[in-house]
Amino acid sequence: MTSVDSTSQDQQAVDFVRWVEERIPFNRVLGITVLEVGEGRARVGLDMSDELIGNFERRSLHGGVISATLDLVGGLSALLASAGRTGTEVNMTDQSAFTHFGTIDLRIDYLRPGVGQKFEAVGFVLRTGNKVAVTRMEFRNDTNELLAVGTGTYTVG
């Protein structure tokens, strides 16, 4: 997997990450940053903020934030695996590459309350085909507690 930082040698990965972080408005609202990308794998992070609280007594993350983050990391993994499978690069200037991409099914199992200051989600592809990819995702807090897991199915072609 390629770590995404200012010293990264993989300009394609950096361009892809910037596109995900800057061009998708909901990701900006949640404060999601892409930490690593690779063929069929992705890792993202976000920080707790008052706007993301779902249970004010517990000060825990809203379940919708967890779900949206897992959907994003699953979708990124599926998109990257699909590009790797076909031997193509993800071209950020070709918007048509994304017209047939989307979530078919998403299942989230919430295991613990979303308590913490920082969170990370990782996704990886279980299987990819010509038209559909299936992913597995995990969502953890800053003490590495597993808070939620998910499985996603995505159209990729």
N, C-alpha and C positions, 0 to 999 in steps of 0.2 A: 504494500500500500504506500502511496505517496503522501508524506506529510505536507500540509499546505502552509507555507510561510513565505516570507520575502526572499529566502535563499533557495527556494525550490528551483530545480533545473528543468522541471517538466512544465513548460509554458502552457501546453494544452490543458493540463490539470488545473493550473492556476486560473486560466481563462474560464474554465467550466465552473470552478468554485465561485468566482466573482459573479458569474451569470446567475447562479443559484441564489447567492446572497443578496444581489442587488436588483435583479429583474423580477423576482417573485415577491410582491408586496407583503404577503402574509408572513413570509420568513423574516422580513424586517420588523414587522409588528411583534413577533415572538422573540426577536433578538437571536435567531439561530445563526451560528457560524459553522462552516464546513471545516473539519479538522484534518481529515484524511480521505483520500479517494484511491481506489484501485479497481482492477477488473472484477466486477461483481461484488465489491465491498465499499462501504462508506461509513464514516464516523462524523457525527455532528455534536455540537455543544450549545448550551444556553445557560444563562444566569437567571436566578430567581429575581423577580421584581414584584412589587405590590400589584401591578396590573395583571399578573399571571396567577394570583392566588385564587383557589377554588373553595377552600375551607378556611375562613378567616380566624376561627378559634385555634386551629392547628397550624395555620400559616402554611398550608400545603398547596402544591401546584395543582391547578385545575386539570381534571382528567382529559379535557379537550386539548390542552396544550400537549400532554403526553401522547395522545392519539395522533395529533397533527405532526408531531416530531417523528413518531415512528413511521407514519405514512411517508413523510419526506425521505427519511433515510432508506426505507424499503424501496421507494421509487427511484432514488438515486442509484442504489445497488442494481436494480433491474435495468435501468438505462445504460449503466456502465457495462454490465454483463452482455447486454444485447449488442452494444457497439463492439465489444471484444469478440463476441461470437462471430460477427460478420466481418471482422477485421477493419471496421471503419472507425474514424475518429469522430468524437462528438463535436460537431461544428456549430458553434454558438451563433453564427451569423445566418445559418439556414434554419429559419423558424419552422419550416415544413417538417423537420425531423421530429418535432414535438406534437404535431397535429394528431397523430395516431397513438400517442402515449397517454395512459391514464390508469387510475385505480379501478379494478374490477371488484375486488373483495378485500376487506380489511377486518381482521379479528385481533382484538386487544384483550389481554388478560392482565388486570391490575392486581399486583401481588402485595404491595404495601403503599401507604400514603406517600405522596410526592413531597417529602420533607428533605430539605437541603438548600444549599446556596448555589451550587453548580450542578448541572446535569449533563450527561452524555448519552447518546444513542448510537448504536452500531447496527448495521444491516448487512446481510450477505445473502447471495442468491442460493437457493436450494436447487432450482432447475430453471433453465431458460430454453425456450423453443423459438420458432420463427415468429410467433404471434403473441405468446404469453410467457411471463416469467413469474416464478414463485419465490418469495423471500422470507427470511426470518429476521426479526429485529429484537433488540434488547434495550431497555432504558434503565440507567443507573444514576444514583446520586453521587455526591462528592466523597462519600465514605464507601463507595463501590457496592452499595446495597442494590440488589436487583429489584426494581420497583414495578416494572411491567415488561411483558413480552408480547410480541405480535407476529402474525403471519399475514403477508400481503400477496395478492395476485394482481399483476399489472399487464395491460396491453403494451406490447413493445414493437409491433410492426403492423 
